[in-house]
Amino acid sequence: MDDSSSRLPGFYDLSVDERLETVARWAGLDGAERAALAGNDLTPAQADQMIENVVGVHTLPLGVARQLLGERP
């Protein structure tokens, strides 16, 4: 795989863990950043430290948009 390209042929065929590893390697994520993407549950107490008036937490899936054009730092 060309690490400078956003082309990820067969990405959809990978398991969730394999996709996460691919993205982490491509983006140069450290262990803590990778763990954050892995879906550690956010508790209401943690959310209460992030925003006002927390009443609960709602989890949404996170995906990757591939093959976008643009400059990469």
N, CA, C and O atoms as a GROMACS GRO file, in nm:
protein
  292
    1MET      N    1   0.085  -0.119   0.000
    1MET     CA    2   0.000   0.000   0.000
    1MET      C    3   0.088   0.124   0.000
    1MET      O    4   0.185   0.133   0.076
    2ASP      N    5   0.053   0.219  -0.086
    2ASP     CA    6   0.122   0.347  -0.092
    2ASP      C    7   0.072   0.434   0.023
    2ASP      O    8  -0.044   0.477   0.021
    3ASP      N    9   0.156   0.461   0.122
    3ASP     CA   10   0.113   0.534   0.242
    3ASP      C   11   0.075   0.679   0.214
    3ASP      O   12   0.012   0.742   0.299
    4SER      N   13   0.111   0.733   0.097
    4SER     CA   14   0.076   0.872   0.069
    4SER      C   15  -0.056   0.883  -0.007
    4SER      O   16  -0.102   0.995  -0.033
    5SER      N   17  -0.116   0.772  -0.043
    5SER     CA   18  -0.239   0.773  -0.121
    5SER      C   19  -0.360   0.742  -0.034
    5SER      O   20  -0.351   0.665   0.061
    6SER      N   21  -0.475   0.803  -0.070
    6SER     CA   22  -0.598   0.770   0.000
    6SER      C   23  -0.672   0.655  -0.070
    6SER      O   24  -0.782   0.617  -0.028
    7ARG      N   25  -0.615   0.601  -0.175
    7ARG     CA   26  -0.674   0.485  -0.240
    7ARG      C   27  -0.649   0.364  -0.151
    7ARG      O   28  -0.535   0.333  -0.118
    8LEU      N   29  -0.754   0.298  -0.114
    8LEU     CA   30  -0.745   0.181  -0.027
    8LEU      C   31  -0.825   0.068  -0.091
    8LEU      O   32  -0.934   0.035  -0.044
    9PRO      N   33  -0.773   0.008  -0.198
    9PRO     CA   34  -0.847  -0.098  -0.267
    9PRO      C   35  -0.886  -0.211  -0.172
    9PRO      O   36  -0.805  -0.256  -0.091
   10GLY      N   37  -1.011  -0.254  -0.181
   10GLY     CA   38  -1.060  -0.364  -0.098
   10GLY      C   39  -1.083  -0.329   0.048
   10GLY      O   40  -1.103  -0.417   0.130
   11PHE      N   41  -1.080  -0.200   0.080
   11PHE     CA   42  -1.096  -0.156   0.219
   11PHE      C   43  -1.224  -0.212   0.280
   11PHE      O   44  -1.225  -0.256   0.396
   12TYR      N   45  -1.330  -0.212   0.203
   12TYR     CA   46  -1.461  -0.260   0.251
   12TYR      C   47  -1.461  -0.410   0.279
   12TYR      O   48  -1.546  -0.460   0.353
   13ASP      N   49  -1.366  -0.483   0.221
   13ASP     CA   50  -1.356  -0.627   0.245
   13ASP      C   51  -1.285  -0.661   0.376
   13ASP      O   52  -1.292  -0.775   0.422
   14LEU      N   53  -1.216  -0.564   0.435
   14LEU     CA   54  -1.142  -0.587   0.558
   14LEU      C   55  -1.237  -0.594   0.677
   14LEU      O   56  -1.347  -0.539   0.673
   15SER      N   57  -1.194  -0.661   0.784
   15SER     CA   58  -1.271  -0.660   0.908
   15SER      C   59  -1.259  -0.522   0.971
   15SER      O   60  -1.173  -0.443   0.931
   16VAL      N   61  -1.343  -0.492   1.067
   16VAL     CA   62  -1.338  -0.363   1.136
   16VAL      C   63  -1.200  -0.341   1.197
   16VAL      O   64  -1.144  -0.232   1.185
   17ASP      N   65  -1.144  -0.443   1.262
   17ASP     CA   66  -1.011  -0.432   1.323
   17ASP      C   67  -0.904  -0.405   1.218
   17ASP      O   68  -0.813  -0.326   1.240
   18GLU      N   69  -0.914  -0.471   1.103
   18GLU     CA   70  -0.817  -0.451   0.996
   18GLU      C   71  -0.828  -0.310   0.937
   18GLU      O   72  -0.727  -0.248   0.905
   19ARG      N   73  -0.952  -0.260   0.923
   19ARG     CA   74  -0.970  -0.124   0.873
   19ARG      C   75  -0.911  -0.023   0.971
   19ARG      O   76  -0.843   0.071   0.931
   20LEU      N   77  -0.938  -0.044   1.100
   20LEU     CA   78  -0.884   0.046   1.202
   20LEU      C   79  -0.732   0.046   1.198
   20LEU      O   80  -0.670   0.153   1.206
   21GLU      N   81  -0.671  -0.070   1.186
   21GLU     CA   82  -0.525  -0.080   1.179
   21GLU      C   83  -0.471  -0.009   1.055
   21GLU      O   84  -0.369   0.059   1.061
   22THR      N   85  -0.540  -0.025   0.942
   22THR     CA   86  -0.499   0.040   0.818
   22THR      C   87  -0.503   0.192   0.832
   22THR      O   88  -0.408   0.260   0.794
   23VAL      N   89  -0.612   0.244   0.886
   23VAL     CA   90  -0.627   0.389   0.904
   23VAL      C   91  -0.524   0.440   1.004
   23VAL      O   92  -0.463   0.545   0.982
   24ALA      N   93  -0.504   0.368   1.112
   24ALA     CA   94  -0.407   0.410   1.214
   24ALA      C   95  -0.265   0.416   1.156
   24ALA      O   96  -0.190   0.509   1.183
   25ARG      N   97  -0.230   0.317   1.077
   25ARG     CA   98  -0.098   0.314   1.014
   25ARG      C   99  -0.086   0.428   0.913
   25ARG      O  100   0.015   0.499   0.911
   26TRP      N  101  -0.189   0.447   0.828
   26TRP     CA  102  -0.186   0.550   0.724
   26TRP      C  103  -0.176   0.690   0.785
   26TRP      O  104  -0.104   0.775   0.734
   27ALA      N  105  -0.250   0.713   0.895
   27ALA     CA  106  -0.253   0.846   0.957
   27ALA      C  107  -0.144   0.865   1.061
   27ALA      O  108  -0.128   0.975   1.114
   28GLY      N  109  -0.068   0.762   1.091
   28GLY     CA  110   0.039   0.773   1.190
   28GLY      C  111  -0.012   0.793   1.331
   28GLY      O  112   0.047   0.867   1.409
   29LEU      N  113  -0.124   0.726   1.364
   29LEU     CA  114  -0.184   0.742   1.497
   29LEU      C  115  -0.104   0.666   1.602
   29LEU      O  116  -0.053   0.558   1.575
   30ASP      N  117  -0.093   0.724   1.721
   30ASP     CA  118  -0.029   0.653   1.831
   30ASP      C  119  -0.131   0.562   1.899
   30ASP      O  120  -0.248   0.560   1.860
   31GLY      N  121  -0.089   0.489   1.999
   31GLY     CA  122  -0.175   0.393   2.066
   31GLY      C  123  -0.300   0.455   2.127
   31GLY      O  124  -0.409   0.397   2.118
   32ALA      N  125  -0.286   0.571   2.190
   32ALA     CA  126  -0.401   0.637   2.253
   32ALA      C  127  -0.501   0.686   2.148
   32ALA      O  128  -0.622   0.674   2.167
   33GLU      N  129  -0.450   0.740   2.037
   33GLU     CA  130  -0.538   0.787   1.930
   33GLU      C  131  -0.611   0.669   1.865
   33GLU      O  132  -0.730   0.678   1.833
   34ARG      N  133  -0.539   0.559   1.847
   34ARG     CA  134  -0.600   0.439   1.790
   34ARG      C  135  -0.708   0.386   1.883
   34ARG      O  136  -0.816   0.347   1.838
   35ALA      N  137  -0.680   0.384   2.011
   35ALA     CA  138  -0.777   0.336   2.110
   35ALA      C  139  -0.902   0.423   2.111
   35ALA      O  140  -1.013   0.373   2.128
   36ALA      N  141  -0.886   0.554   2.092
   36ALA     CA  142  -1.000   0.644   2.089
   36ALA      C  143  -1.092   0.611   1.971
   36ALA      O  144  -1.214   0.619   1.984
   37LEU      N  145  -1.034   0.576   1.857
   37LEU     CA  146  -1.114   0.537   1.741
   37LEU      C  147  -1.182   0.402   1.760
   37LEU      O  148  -1.284   0.374   1.698
   38ALA      N  149  -1.124   0.318   1.843
   38ALA     CA  150  -1.175   0.181   1.861
   38ALA      C  151  -1.312   0.178   1.929
   38ALA      O  152  -1.376   0.073   1.933
   39GLY      N  153  -1.356   0.289   1.983
   39GLY     CA  154  -1.491   0.293   2.037
   39GLY      C  155  -1.500   0.270   2.187
   39GLY      O  156  -1.597   0.212   2.234
   40ASN      N  157  -1.401   0.315   2.261
   40ASN     CA  158  -1.414   0.309   2.407
   40ASN      C  159  -1.536   0.389   2.445
   40ASN      O  160  -1.550   0.504   2.404
   41ASP      N  161  -1.623   0.330   2.523
   41ASP     CA  162  -1.749   0.398   2.556
   41ASP      C  163  -1.725   0.523   2.639
   41ASP      O  164  -1.648   0.521   2.735
   42LEU      N  165  -1.791   0.628   2.601
   42LEU     CA  166  -1.787   0.754   2.673
   42LEU      C  167  -1.895   0.748   2.781
   42LEU      O  168  -2.012   0.723   2.751
   43THR      N  169  -1.857   0.770   2.904
   43THR     CA  170  -1.954   0.766   3.013
   43THR      C  171  -2.023   0.901   3.025
   43THR      O  172  -1.968   1.003   2.983
   44PRO      N  173  -2.143   0.904   3.082
   44PRO     CA  174  -2.208   1.032   3.106
   44PRO      C  175  -2.123   1.127   3.191
   44PRO      O  176  -2.126   1.248   3.170
   45ALA      N  177  -2.049   1.073   3.286
   45ALA     CA  178  -1.963   1.157   3.370
   45ALA      C  179  -1.853   1.223   3.286
   45ALA      O  180  -1.822   1.340   3.307
   46GLN      N  181  -1.795   1.150   3.191
   46GLN     CA  182  -1.694   1.208   3.102
   46GLN      C  183  -1.759   1.313   3.011
   46GLN      O  184  -1.703   1.421   2.991
   47ALA      N  185  -1.876   1.280   2.957
   47ALA     CA  186  -1.946   1.374   2.870
   47ALA      C  187  -1.981   1.502   2.944
   47ALA      O  188  -1.978   1.611   2.885
   48ASP      N  189  -2.013   1.491   3.072
   48ASP     CA  190  -2.048   1.607   3.153
   48ASP      C  191  -1.931   1.703   3.167
   48ASP      O  192  -1.951   1.822   3.190
   49GLN      N  193  -1.808   1.653   3.152
   49GLN     CA  194  -1.689   1.738   3.157
   49GLN      C  195  -1.664   1.805   3.021
   49GLN      O  196  -1.583   1.898   3.012
   50MET      N  197  -1.732   1.759   2.918
   50MET     CA  198  -1.709   1.809   2.782
   50MET      C  199  -1.811   1.914   2.739
   50MET      O  200  -1.776   2.009   2.670
   51ILE      N  201  -1.936   1.897   2.779
   51ILE     CA  202  -2.042   1.990   2.739
   51ILE      C  203  -2.135   2.015   2.858
   51ILE      O  204  -2.132   1.942   2.957
   52GLU      N  205  -2.217   2.118   2.844
   52GLU     CA  206  -2.311   2.152   2.951
   52GLU      C  207  -2.438   2.069   2.940
   52GLU      O  208  -2.474   2.022   2.833
   53ASN      N  209  -2.506   2.052   3.052
   53ASN     CA  210  -2.640   1.995   3.058
   53ASN      C  211  -2.652   1.854   3.001
   53ASN      O  212  -2.751   1.822   2.935
   54VAL      N  213  -2.553   1.771   3.025
   54VAL     CA  214  -2.555   1.633   2.974
   54VAL      C  215  -2.671   1.556   3.036
   54VAL      O  216  -2.694   1.564   3.157
   55VAL      N  217  -2.742   1.484   2.953
   55VAL     CA  218  -2.848   1.396   3.002
   55VAL      C  219  -2.823   1.251   2.960
   55VAL      O  220  -2.893   1.161   3.006
   56GLY      N  221  -2.724   1.229   2.874
   56GLY     CA  222  -2.694   1.093   2.829
   56GLY      C  223  -2.587   1.097   2.720
   56GLY      O  224  -2.533   1.202   2.688
   57VAL      N  225  -2.558   0.980   2.666
   57VAL     CA  226  -2.456   0.965   2.562
   57VAL      C  227  -2.516   0.884   2.449
   57VAL      O  228  -2.583   0.783   2.473
   58HIS      N  229  -2.494   0.927   2.326
   58HIS     CA  230  -2.542   0.855   2.208
   58HIS      C  231  -2.423   0.822   2.121
   58HIS      O  232  -2.347   0.911   2.082
   59THR      N  233  -2.404   0.696   2.089
   59THR     CA  234  -2.290   0.652   2.009
   59THR      C  235  -2.330   0.641   1.863
   59THR      O  236  -2.436   0.587   1.830
   60LEU      N  237  -2.245   0.693   1.775
   60LEU     CA  238  -2.264   0.683   1.631
   60LEU      C  239  -2.144   0.614   1.567
   60LEU      O  240  -2.032   0.630   1.615
   61PRO      N  241  -2.166   0.539   1.461
   61PRO     CA  242  -2.052   0.478   1.392
   61PRO      C  243  -1.970   0.585   1.319
   61PRO      O  244  -2.024   0.689   1.280
   62LEU      N  245  -1.843   0.559   1.301
   62LEU     CA  246  -1.752   0.651   1.234
   62LEU      C  247  -1.694   0.581   1.113
   62LEU      O  248  -1.643   0.469   1.124
   63GLY      N  249  -1.702   0.644   0.997
   63GLY     CA  250  -1.650   0.586   0.874
   63GLY      C  251  -1.540   0.672   0.814
   63GLY      O  252  -1.509   0.779   0.866
   64VAL      N  253  -1.482   0.624   0.704
   64VAL     CA  254  -1.373   0.692   0.637
   64VAL      C  255  -1.415   0.723   0.494
   64VAL      O  256  -1.463   0.634   0.423
   65ALA      N  257  -1.397   0.846   0.450
   65ALA     CA  258  -1.417   0.883   0.310
   65ALA      C  259  -1.283   0.864   0.239
   65ALA      O  260  -1.184   0.927   0.276
   66ARG      N  261  -1.281   0.781   0.140
   66ARG     CA  262  -1.157   0.750   0.069
   66ARG      C  263  -1.146   0.828  -0.060
   66ARG      O  264  -1.246   0.877  -0.112
   67GLN      N  265  -1.027   0.839  -0.111
   67GLN     CA  266  -0.995   0.895  -0.242
   67GLN      C  267  -1.037   1.040  -0.259
   67GLN      O  268  -1.088   1.079  -0.364
   68LEU      N  269  -1.016   1.119  -0.156
   68LEU     CA  270  -1.041   1.263  -0.166
   68LEU      C  271  -0.914   1.332  -0.211
   68LEU      O  272  -0.804   1.291  -0.174
   69LEU      N  273  -0.928   1.435  -0.289
   69LEU     CA  274  -0.812   1.511  -0.335
   69LEU      C  275  -0.784   1.625  -0.239
   69LEU      O  276  -0.877   1.684  -0.184
   70GLY      N  277  -0.659   1.655  -0.220
   70GLY     CA  278  -0.620   1.765  -0.133
   70GLY      C  279  -0.480   1.745  -0.084
   70GLY      O  280  -0.420   1.639  -0.104
   71GLU      N  281  -0.426   1.845  -0.022
   71GLU     CA  282  -0.291   1.836   0.030
   71GLU      C  283  -0.290   1.772   0.167
   71GLU      O  284  -0.380   1.793   0.248
   72ARG      N  285  -0.188   1.694   0.192
   72ARG     CA  286  -0.170   1.629   0.321
   72ARG      C  287  -0.045   1.689   0.385
   72ARG      O  288   0.059   1.698   0.319
   73PRO      N  289  -0.052   1.729   0.512
   73PRO     CA  290   0.065   1.792   0.576
   73PRO      C  291   0.183   1.698   0.583
   73PRO      O  292   0.288   1.736   0.634
   0.00000   0.00000   0.00000
